[in-house]
Amino acid sequence: MAKLLYRVAHFARRRRGLVLGVWLLILAVAGAGAIGLSGSTSNQFTIPGTQSQEVLDQLKANLPEAAGASGRIVFAAPKGRTITSPDAQHAIQAVVDQVGRINQVAGAFGPATTKMISQPDQRIGLAQVQFSVPAPELTDQTKTAIKAATETATKAGLEVAYSQEIAGQMVAVGATEGIGVVIAALVLLMTFGSLVAAGLPLLTALVGVGVGIAGLFALTSVITMSSTAPVLAMMLGLAVGIDYALFIVHRHRKQVMSGMAVDESIARAIGTAGSAVFFAGLTVIIALVGLTIVGIPFLSVMGLAAAATVAIAVLVALTLVPAILGFVGKRIVSPKAMAKAAAEESTKEAFGYRWARGVARRPIAALVLIVVSLGALAIPAFSLQLGLPDDSTAPDGSPQQRANALVTEGFGAGFSGPLVVVATLPSGVDPKAATGALVGKLSTVPDVTRVVPAGMSHDQKMAVLQLIPSSGPSSEATKQLVATLRDSQGAIHAQTGSTIGVTGQTAINIDVSQKLSDALPLYLLVIVGLSLILLAVMFRSILVPLKATAGFLLTVAASIGAVVMVFQWNWFGLVSHGGPVISFLPILMTGILFGLAMDYEVFLVSGMRESYVHGDSPREAVIDGFGHSARVVTAAALIMTSVFLGFVFSADTVIKSMGFALAFGVLVDAFVIRMTLVPALMTLFGRAAWWFPRLLDRITPNVDVEGAALARHIEQLEQPERVPQQV
């Protein structure tokens, strides 16, 4: 691998104009595709095969008009006024009439029709909008037209809010997310002390992210993509793109400052640090692609989208970075930086060496302290509650959050997330009587506020009922109600003759969360297996993979615990109100942190192995390898944390929680696990750290992460050809 990348780097440097032109052309084509082909993203999450989806499919087949999405428009009069006044009624009816004529709207029903007027103040009214298509198929034009129609009520002095289906997806990324990039730029500047060297990783990362994100938006016209997928891809693309270029530029600068020619240094940096970048990126890609094994479509799309962006970042690092380094030439190291490096080398030992020596002196104390502290952080993970975003989790002040607040105030929390009960009625019985008996039976179920008939199929064999829980859509009580209804299907059939199924967005969200929760152990098992195999191949060791995997599990447990404290328990006030953790966050976080954790494992431990292979004792190999890599790994971890923290400022709770989880996880894994626990354990292991069974050694391919084979290859190339002596 190292020799191949060495040749690639030489080509990219020599043909740097061609390489730069190709990447700019790819960026332009992707951008044109994003402009001309992009469709809309969706915030609806479904999983084929769940009970709620099966009932919804049954409803589509028998009563298509009831299977489309539904939304709510909430009207609220100012304090002291009512929505039943003539002026308010006229304005509301005008809105309902106009909405009913909009494309994709099957029907609109005002508060007077739905009988949804708050009592006794009559200040809040609820209108229902039934769409002819599922939520993911609603166009932006339809949503915009509905919002425009509500201006009539706003002009009449009424407050108008609407549910998520109408509000649409907020712009999840704004200017505040750029704070992380600014901090990353400052870290690069402090690391290199040069604007040229600091700007290069940022430039190449932005090119990679631009290609990846533009390509994703171009694909939204042909695939259903969650609104979170491009943001996740942007997070990872920026973070790994900057880090991978950083590792290569750092190696290149060290070689140039040691006297190596610039052209040769570029190729060697790609052959050595580039090999580590390749395998580090491969671990991230494998972890993200592995999300497809859980069989959840929207999660698979998110994983593949992020994996594609990371793959582009790796390609940029291995081709565009050497090309731009060729343009930069000797300016990559200023005379001032050269003099400073020489002075530092002669006067004092770098902090990385001192830290490693300190850990090596007390490895058991470090081990115990880390395990106990991270174990304590992981305790809240046992209280983890999962859910999906709904109107109640929307940012404060958004239309959907206001709609949820007004509905809860006027009618109760359950009206924000009604359940849909689809019943197959018994034959030979009057449909109205059968429906009435079913309504009576369902009304007696605990935690049910109201049951209302909502439609019947043309053959009168299937009835649709709207069931209002007493609790909100994200509450444990509503989850238990759905489970109770499904467990009672046999008893309900015995008493009423009807066979029921439960669906609706609330039930779908509950099923998706449960499916994701069930999939996490399997995914974790696959990730752990991949970790063991990949690291065993890279380092030809048994204990190194076991140690790396154990540290990774500690990182994940502590990170989930921190997420529970901040987002579920609402400690530290980062969110306006606590609630269930986004159900796909633990499994997504596990995959991403696995890849990133292995990044730092590769860069740190490969340095230790390189020192050991070149004759250092096990303890000195740990110190030397750590000392060589600590500075760049510290900078890389700070950059990645900064990029992720930038997304904590997002108004979107999903993006905020993802940014926090990844930033916290990277901090813990880089500084606590990789830079403290790893040298402690490697010191305790001694020579056993590098033990590898002979049988495995014979069948395991040599990937040459340290570049030893490349060094021998270059030495052979540099030896003068022997001329045969004449006799």
C-alpha positions in Angstrom: 0.0 0.0 0.0 2.7 2.5 1.0 4.6 1.9 -2.3 1.4 2.4 -4.4 0.6 5.6 -2.6 4.2 6.8 -3.0 3.8 6.4 -6.8 0.4 8.1 -6.7 1.8 11.1 -4.9 4.7 11.5 -7.4 2.1 11.5 -10.2 -0.1 14.0 -8.4 2.8 16.3 -7.8 4.1 16.2 -11.3 0.7 16.6 -12.9 -0.6 18.9 -10.2 -2.4 21.2 -12.7 -4.3 18.2 -14.2 -5.2 16.9 -10.7 -6.4 20.3 -9.5 -8.4 20.8 -12.7 -10.1 17.4 -12.4 -11.2 18.1 -8.8 -12.5 21.5 -9.7 -14.4 19.9 -12.7 -15.9 17.3 -10.3 -16.9 20.1 -7.9 -18.5 22.1 -10.7 -20.4 19.1 -12.1 -21.6 18.1 -8.6 -22.7 21.7 -7.9 -24.6 21.8 -11.2 -26.3 18.6 -10.3 -27.3 19.9 -6.9 -28.9 23.0 -8.5 -30.6 21.3 -11.3 -31.6 17.9 -9.8 -32.1 18.3 -6.1 -35.4 17.3 -4.6 -36.7 17.6 -1.1 -35.5 15.9 2.1 -37.8 14.3 4.6 -38.1 14.3 8.4 -40.4 11.3 8.4 -38.9 7.9 9.5 -40.5 4.6 8.6 -39.3 1.0 8.6 -40.9 -1.7 6.4 -42.1 -4.7 8.4 -43.1 -3.0 11.6 -46.7 -3.4 12.8 -47.6 0.2 12.2 -46.3 0.1 8.7 -48.1 -3.1 7.9 -51.4 -1.5 9.1 -50.7 1.6 7.1 -50.1 -0.5 4.0 -53.4 -2.2 4.6 -55.1 1.1 5.0 -53.7 2.3 1.7 -55.0 -0.7 -0.1 -58.6 -0.4 1.3 -59.0 3.3 2.0 -56.4 5.3 0.1 -57.8 8.7 0.9 -57.2 8.0 4.6 -53.7 6.8 4.2 -52.1 10.1 3.2 -50.4 12.3 5.7 -52.4 14.6 7.9 -51.5 17.9 9.4 -52.9 20.4 11.8 -53.4 24.2 11.7 -54.0 25.7 15.1 -55.8 29.1 15.4 -55.5 31.0 18.7 -57.3 34.3 19.6 -55.6 36.8 21.8 -56.4 36.7 25.5 -59.9 37.8 26.2 -61.2 37.0 22.7 -62.6 33.9 21.1 -62.3 32.2 17.7 -66.1 31.9 17.6 -66.5 35.6 17.0 -67.9 36.4 13.5 -64.7 38.1 12.3 -62.5 35.1 13.5 -64.9 32.5 12.1 -64.9 34.3 8.7 -61.1 34.5 8.6 -60.7 30.8 9.7 -63.3 29.6 7.1 -61.5 31.6 4.4 -58.2 29.8 5.3 -59.9 26.4 5.3 -61.6 27.0 2.0 -58.3 28.1 0.4 -56.3 25.2 1.8 -58.9 22.7 0.6 -58.2 23.8 -3.0 -54.4 23.4 -2.8 -52.7 20.6 -4.8 -52.1 17.4 -2.8 -54.8 18.4 -0.2 -57.6 15.9 -0.1 -59.7 17.9 2.4 -59.5 20.6 5.0 -61.8 20.8 8.0 -62.1 23.8 10.3 -62.6 23.8 14.1 -66.4 24.0 13.7 -66.4 20.8 11.7 -63.9 18.9 13.8 -65.5 20.2 17.0 -62.1 21.0 18.3 -62.6 24.3 20.1 -61.1 24.7 23.5 -63.5 24.9 26.4 -64.6 26.9 28.1 -62.6 29.9 26.8 -63.1 29.1 23.1 -59.8 30.7 22.4 -58.0 27.9 20.6 -59.3 25.9 17.6 -57.8 23.0 15.7 -58.3 22.5 11.9 -57.4 19.2 10.2 -55.7 18.9 6.8 -55.9 15.6 5.1 -53.3 15.1 2.3 -53.6 12.8 -0.7 -50.0 11.6 -0.5 -47.7 10.4 2.3 -45.6 13.0 4.2 -42.3 12.3 2.3 -44.1 13.1 -1.0 -45.4 16.5 0.1 -43.8 19.2 -2.1 -42.4 22.5 -0.9 -45.0 24.2 -3.1 -47.8 22.6 -1.2 -46.4 23.6 2.1 -45.7 27.1 1.0 -49.2 27.5 -0.4 -50.7 26.4 2.9 -48.6 28.9 4.9 -49.6 31.7 2.5 -53.2 30.8 2.9 -53.0 31.2 6.7 -52.0 34.9 6.3 -55.7 35.7 6.1 -56.2 34.6 9.8 -53.0 36.4 10.8 -54.2 39.7 9.4 -57.4 39.2 11.4 -55.4 39.2 14.6 -55.2 35.4 15.2 -52.1 33.5 16.0 -51.5 30.7 13.5 -49.3 27.7 14.0 -49.0 24.4 12.1 -47.6 20.9 12.6 -44.4 19.5 11.3 -46.0 18.1 8.1 -46.9 21.7 7.0 -44.0 23.6 8.6 -41.5 21.5 6.7 -37.9 21.0 7.5 -36.0 23.8 9.1 -32.6 24.8 7.7 -30.4 22.8 10.0 -27.1 24.5 9.3 -26.6 28.2 9.8 -23.8 30.7 10.4 -23.2 29.6 14.0 -22.0 26.1 12.8 -19.1 27.9 11.2 -17.7 28.7 14.7 -16.2 25.2 14.8 -14.4 25.8 11.5 -13.0 29.1 12.8 -11.7 27.3 15.9 -10.2 24.6 13.7 -8.4 27.2 11.7 -6.9 28.7 14.9 -5.8 25.3 16.0 -4.1 24.7 12.6 -2.4 28.1 12.8 -1.1 27.3 16.3 0.1 23.9 15.2 2.0 25.0 12.1 2.7 28.6 12.8 2.1 29.3 9.1 -0.9 30.6 7.2 0.0 28.6 4.1 0.3 25.3 6.0 -2.8 26.0 8.1 -4.9 27.0 5.2 -4.1 24.0 3.1 -6.1 21.4 5.1 -9.1 23.8 5.3 -9.0 24.3 1.5 -8.9 20.7 0.6 -11.5 19.7 3.2 -13.9 22.3 1.8 -13.4 20.9 -1.7 -14.2 17.4 -0.5 -17.2 18.5 1.5 -18.4 20.6 -1.5 -18.3 17.6 -3.8 -19.9 15.2 -1.3 -22.8 17.5 -0.2 -23.5 18.7 -3.7 -23.6 15.1 -4.9 -26.0 14.1 -2.1 -28.4 16.9 -2.9 -28.3 15.9 -6.6 -29.4 12.4 -5.5 -32.4 13.6 -3.5 -34.4 13.7 -6.7 -34.2 9.9 -7.0 -33.9 8.6 -3.4 -35.7 9.4 -0.2 -33.1 11.0 2.1 -33.7 12.3 5.7 -33.0 15.9 6.3 -30.3 14.9 8.8 -28.2 12.9 6.3 -26.5 15.9 4.5 -25.8 17.6 7.8 -24.2 14.4 9.2 -22.2 14.0 6.0 -21.0 17.7 6.3 -20.0 17.1 10.0 -17.9 14.1 9.2 -16.6 15.4 5.9 -15.2 18.6 7.5 -13.8 16.8 10.5 -12.0 14.0 8.8 -11.1 16.1 5.7 -9.2 18.6 7.9 -7.7 15.9 10.0 -6.4 13.7 7.2 -4.8 16.6 5.4 -3.3 17.7 8.7 -1.6 14.3 9.3 0.0 14.4 5.8 1.1 18.1 5.9 2.5 17.5 9.4 4.6 14.6 8.2 5.7 16.5 5.1 6.8 19.5 7.1 8.8 17.4 9.6 10.6 15.7 6.7 11.4 19.0 5.0 12.7 20.5 8.2 15.0 17.5 8.6 16.5 18.3 5.2 14.6 16.1 2.8 13.9 17.5 -0.7 10.4 18.9 -1.1 9.4 16.7 -4.0 10.6 13.5 -2.4 9.0 14.5 1.0 5.6 14.9 -0.6 5.7 11.4 -2.0 7.0 9.9 1.3 4.4 11.7 3.3 1.7 10.2 1.3 3.3 6.8 1.4 3.6 6.8 5.2 1.1 9.2 6.7 -1.1 8.6 3.7 -1.2 4.9 4.4 -2.4 5.6 7.9 -5.0 8.0 6.5 -6.2 5.3 4.1 -6.8 2.7 6.8 -8.2 5.2 9.2 -10.6 6.4 6.6 -11.4 2.8 5.7 -12.4 2.1 9.3 -14.8 5.0 9.3 -16.3 3.9 6.0 -16.7 0.3 7.1 -18.5 1.5 10.3 -20.8 3.7 8.3 -21.6 1.2 5.6 -22.2 -1.3 8.4 -25.3 0.6 9.3 -27.0 -1.1 6.4 -26.9 -4.5 8.2 -29.6 -3.4 10.6 -32.2 -3.2 7.8 -33.5 0.3 8.5 -33.8 2.2 5.2 -33.4 5.8 6.4 -30.4 4.8 8.6 -28.8 3.0 5.7 -29.1 6.1 3.5 -27.6 8.2 6.3 -24.7 5.8 6.7 -24.0 5.5 3.0 -24.2 9.2 2.5 -21.7 9.9 5.3 -19.5 7.0 4.1 -19.4 8.5 0.6 -18.3 11.9 1.9 -15.6 10.3 4.0 -14.4 8.3 1.0 -14.2 11.6 -1.0 -12.2 13.1 1.9 -9.7 10.2 1.7 -9.3 10.6 -2.1 -8.8 14.3 -1.7 -6.1 13.8 0.9 -4.3 11.2 -1.2 -4.4 13.1 -4.6 -5.4 16.8 -4.2 -3.2 17.4 -1.1 0.1 16.3 -2.8 -0.9 18.3 -5.9 -1.4 21.5 -3.9 1.8 20.7 -1.9 3.5 20.7 -5.2 2.2 24.2 -6.0 3.3 25.4 -2.5 6.8 24.0 -2.7 9.3 25.3 -0.1 6.8 27.8 1.2 5.3 25.0 3.3 8.0 25.8 5.9 9.0 29.4 6.5 12.6 30.2 7.6 11.1 31.4 10.9 9.4 28.0 11.5 12.6 26.1 10.6 14.6 28.1 13.1 12.0 27.7 15.8 11.8 23.9 15.3 15.6 23.7 15.5 15.6 25.7 18.7 12.9 23.7 20.4 14.6 20.4 19.4 17.8 21.5 21.0 16.4 23.1 24.2 13.6 20.9 25.6 11.8 17.7 25.2 8.3 17.9 23.7 5.3 17.6 26.1 4.2 14.4 24.4 7.3 12.6 25.7 6.9 14.0 29.2 3.2 12.9 29.3 4.0 9.4 28.1 6.8 9.1 30.7 4.4 10.2 33.4 1.8 7.7 32.4 4.4 4.9 32.0 5.6 5.5 35.6 2.1 5.0 37.1 0.2 2.9 34.5 -2.0 1.1 37.1 -3.1 4.3 38.7 -4.0 5.8 35.3 -5.9 2.6 34.4 -8.0 2.6 37.6 -8.8 6.3 37.5 -10.0 6.1 33.9 -12.1 3.0 34.3 -13.8 4.4 37.5 -14.4 7.9 36.1 -15.8 6.7 32.7 -17.8 4.0 34.5 -19.5 6.7 36.6 -20.2 8.8 33.5 -21.8 5.7 31.9 -24.3 5.1 34.7 -27.0 7.4 33.2 -26.9 5.3 30.1 -29.0 2.7 32.0 -31.9 5.3 32.1 -31.7 5.9 28.3 -35.1 6.6 26.7 -35.4 6.7 22.9 -37.8 8.6 20.7 -38.0 10.4 17.3 -38.4 14.1 16.7 -42.0 15.4 16.8 -43.6 18.8 17.3 -42.9 18.7 21.1 -39.1 18.5 20.4 -39.1 21.3 17.8 -37.0 24.5 18.6 -38.7 27.0 20.8 -40.7 29.6 18.8 -40.9 27.4 15.6 -44.4 27.0 14.1 -44.6 23.3 15.1 -43.5 24.0 18.6 -46.1 26.7 19.0 -48.7 24.4 17.5 -47.8 21.7 20.0 -47.9 24.2 22.9 -51.3 25.6 21.9 -52.8 22.1 21.3 -51.6 21.0 24.7 -52.9 24.1 26.4 -56.3 23.9 24.8 -57.0 20.1 24.6 -54.3 18.1 26.4 -50.9 16.6 25.5 -52.5 13.5 23.7 -54.0 15.6 21.0 -50.5 16.4 19.7 -50.0 12.8 18.7 -53.2 10.9 18.0 -53.1 7.2 17.2 -54.9 5.7 14.2 -56.8 2.5 14.8 -57.7 0.5 11.7 -60.4 -2.1 12.3 -61.7 -4.9 10.1 -65.3 -5.1 11.0 -67.2 -8.4 11.5 -69.4 -9.6 8.6 -73.1 -9.8 9.1 -73.2 -6.9 11.6 -74.4 -3.4 10.9 -71.1 -1.4 10.3 -72.3 1.5 12.4 -73.2 -0.7 15.3 -69.9 -2.6 15.1 -68.0 0.7 15.0 -70.0 2.0 18.0 -69.2 -1.2 20.0 -65.5 -0.8 19.1 -65.5 2.8 20.2 -67.1 1.9 23.5 -64.5 -0.9 24.1 -61.5 1.3 23.2 -62.7 4.1 25.4 -62.4 1.9 28.4 -58.7 1.3 27.8 -56.5 3.1 30.4 -54.8 6.3 29.2 -57.4 6.9 26.4 -59.0 10.3 26.4 -61.2 10.1 23.3 -62.0 7.7 20.4 -63.6 9.2 17.3 -64.7 7.5 14.1 -62.7 9.0 11.2 -63.8 7.1 8.1 -65.0 3.9 6.6 -64.1 2.0 3.4 -66.5 1.9 0.5 -67.4 -1.7 1.1 -68.0 -0.8 4.8 -65.7 -3.7 5.9 -63.0 -1.4 7.3 -63.3 1.5 9.8 -60.7 4.1 10.8 -60.8 5.6 14.2 -58.8 8.3 15.8 -57.7 7.5 19.3 -56.5 10.4 21.6 -54.1 9.3 24.4 -54.0 11.1 27.7 -50.2 11.6 27.4 -47.9 13.2 24.8 -46.5 11.3 21.8 -43.0 11.0 23.3 -44.1 9.8 26.7 -43.6 6.3 28.1 -47.3 6.2 28.9 -48.2 6.5 25.2 -45.6 3.8 24.3 -47.2 1.5 26.9 -50.7 2.4 25.5 -49.7 1.2 22.0 -48.3 -2.0 23.5 -51.5 -2.5 25.5 -53.7 -2.0 22.5 -51.7 -4.6 20.5 -51.7 -7.1 23.4 -55.5 -6.7 23.7 -56.2 -7.5 20.0 -57.5 -11.0 20.9 -59.7 -9.7 23.7 -61.1 -6.9 21.6 -61.9 -9.3 18.8 -63.6 -11.7 21.2 -65.8 -8.9 22.6 -66.6 -6.9 19.4 -65.8 -9.2 16.5 -63.4 -6.6 15.0 -59.7 -7.0 14.3 -57.7 -3.9 15.0 -54.3 -2.6 14.2 -52.6 0.6 15.4 -50.7 3.0 13.2 -50.3 6.8 12.7 -47.1 8.9 13.0 -46.9 8.4 16.8 -47.1 4.6 16.5 -44.7 4.6 13.6 -42.2 6.6 15.7 -42.6 4.2 18.6 -42.0 1.2 16.3 -38.9 2.8 14.7 -37.4 3.6 18.1 -37.9 0.0 19.2 -36.4 -1.4 16.1 -33.4 0.8 16.4 -33.0 -0.1 20.1 -33.2 -3.8 19.2 -30.6 -3.4 16.4 -27.9 -1.8 18.5 -26.5 -5.0 20.2 -26.2 -6.7 16.8 -24.5 -3.6 15.3 -22.2 -3.3 18.3 -21.2 -7.0 17.9 -20.4 -6.5 14.2 -18.4 -3.3 15.0 -16.4 -5.0 17.7 -15.7 -7.9 15.4 -14.5 -5.6 12.7 -12.3 -3.7 15.1 -10.6 -6.9 16.3 -9.9 -8.1 12.8 -8.8 -4.8 11.2 -6.4 -3.9 14.0 -5.0 -7.4 14.2 -4.2 -7.1 10.5 -2.7 -3.6 10.8 -0.6 -4.2 13.9 -0.1 -8.0 13.9 -1.0 -8.3 17.5 -3.7 -9.8 19.7 -3.6 -7.5 22.7 -3.6 -4.3 20.8 -7.0 -5.0 19.2 -8.5 -6.2 22.5 -7.2 -3.0 24.2 -8.5 -0.7 21.5 -11.9 -2.3 21.5 -12.3 -2.2 25.3 -11.4 1.5 25.2 -13.9 2.1 22.4 -16.7 0.5 24.5 -15.8 2.7 27.4 -16.0 5.8 25.2 -19.4 4.8 23.8 -20.9 4.1 27.3 -19.6 7.4 28.7 -20.9 9.3 25.7 -24.3 7.8 25.9 -24.4 8.6 29.6 -23.4 12.3 28.9 -26.2 12.5 26.2 -28.8 11.3 28.7 -27.7 13.8 31.3 -27.8 16.8 28.8 -30.7 16.0 26.5 -32.9 13.6 28.5 -32.5 15.0 32.0 -31.8 18.6 30.7 -28.8 19.2 32.9 -26.7 22.3 32.1 -29.6 23.9 30.1 -28.3 23.1 26.7 -31.9 22.4 25.5 -35.2 24.2 26.5 -36.7 21.0 27.8 -35.6 17.4 28.3 -37.1 14.5 26.4 -36.2 11.1 24.9 -32.9 10.9 23.1 -33.2 10.7 19.3 -33.6 7.0 18.7 -31.0 6.6 15.9 -28.4 8.6 17.8 -26.8 5.7 19.9 -26.4 3.4 16.9 -25.2 6.2 14.6 -22.8 7.5 17.3 -21.4 4.0 17.9 -20.5 3.6 14.2 -19.0 7.0 13.8 -17.0 7.0 17.1 -15.7 3.5 16.2 -14.2 4.9 13.0 -12.8 8.0 14.6 -11.4 6.1 17.6 -9.6 3.8 15.3 -8.1 6.9 13.5 -6.3 7.9 16.6 -5.4 4.3 17.5 -3.8 3.9 14.1 -1.7 7.1 14.3 -0.6 6.6 17.9 0.1 2.8 18.0 1.7 2.7 14.5 4.3 5.1 15.9 4.9 2.8 18.9 5.2 -0.2 16.6 7.6 1.6 14.3 9.8 2.4 17.3 9.6 -1.1 18.6 10.4 -2.6 15.2 13.5 -0.3 14.9 14.9 -1.7 18.2 13.5 0.2 21.1 12.5 -1.6 24.3 8.7 -2.0 24.7 8.6 0.8 27.3 10.7 3.2 25.3 8.8 2.3 22.1 5.6 3.5 23.8 7.2 6.8 24.9 9.0 7.5 21.6 6.0 6.5 19.4 3.6 8.5 21.6 6.0 11.5 21.6 6.3 11.6 17.8 2.5 11.5 17.3 1.1 13.3 20.3 1.3 16.8 18.9 -0.5 16.1 15.7 -3.1 13.8 17.3 -3.8 16.5 19.8 -4.3 19.0 17.1 -6.5 16.6 15.1 -8.7 15.8 18.1 -9.1 19.5 18.9 -10.0 20.2 15.3 -12.6 17.4 15.1 -14.1 18.4 18.5 -14.3 22.0 17.3 -16.1 21.1 14.1 -18.6 18.9 16.0 -19.1 21.5 18.7 -20.0 24.0 16.0 -23.2 22.0 15.3 -24.2 22.2 19.0 -25.3 25.7 18.2 -27.9 24.5 15.7 -31.5 25.2 16.5 -32.4 21.7 15.4 -32.4 19.3 18.4 -31.4 16.3 16.3 -28.3 18.1 14.9 -27.5 19.6 18.3 -27.6 16.2 20.0 -25.5 14.6 17.3 -22.9 17.4 17.5 -22.7 17.1 21.3 -22.4 13.3 21.3 -19.7 13.2 18.7 -17.7 16.2 20.2 -17.9 14.6 23.7 -17.0 11.2 22.3 -14.0 12.4 20.4 -12.7 14.3 23.5 -13.0 11.3 25.7 -11.6 8.8 23.2 -8.7 11.0 22.1 -7.5 12.4 25.4 -8.6 9.9 27.9 -8.6 6.6 26.1 -6.0 6.9 23.3 -3.6 9.3 24.9 -3.8 8.0 28.5 -5.2 4.6 28.7 -3.4 3.3 25.6 0.2 4.2 26.8 -0.7 2.9 30.3 -1.9 -0.5 29.0 0.9 -0.8 26.4 3.4 -0.2 29.2 1.8 -2.9 31.3 1.7 -5.3 28.3 5.4 -5.0 27.5 6.6 -7.4 24.8 3.3 -9.3 25.0 1.6 -6.3 23.2 3.3 -7.4 20.0 2.8 -11.1 20.3 1.1 -12.7 17.3 0.6 -16.4 16.7 2.8 -17.8 14.0 0.0 -19.4 12.1 -1.9 -16.1 12.0 1.3 -14.3 11.1 1.7 -16.5 8.0 -1.8 -16.0 6.7 -2.2 -12.3 7.6 -1.3 -9.8 4.8 1.3 -7.2 5.5 -0.3 -3.8 5.0 2.9 -1.9 6.0 1.2 0.9 7.8 4.6 2.0 9.2 6.1 2.3 5.7 9.0 -0.1 6.4 8.7 -1.8 3.0 8.5 1.6 1.3 11.8 2.7 3.0 13.5 -0.5 1.7 12.1 0.1 -1.7 13.5 3.7 -1.8 16.9 2.5 -0.5 17.1 0.0 -3.4 16.1 2.7 -5.9 18.8 5.1 -4.5 21.6 2.5 -4.7 23.8 3.0 -7.8 23.6 0.2 -10.4 26.5 -2.2 -10.3 28.6 -2.2 -13.4 30.1 -5.7 -14.3 33.8 -5.8 -14.0 35.8 -6.6 -17.1 38.2 -9.3 -16.9 
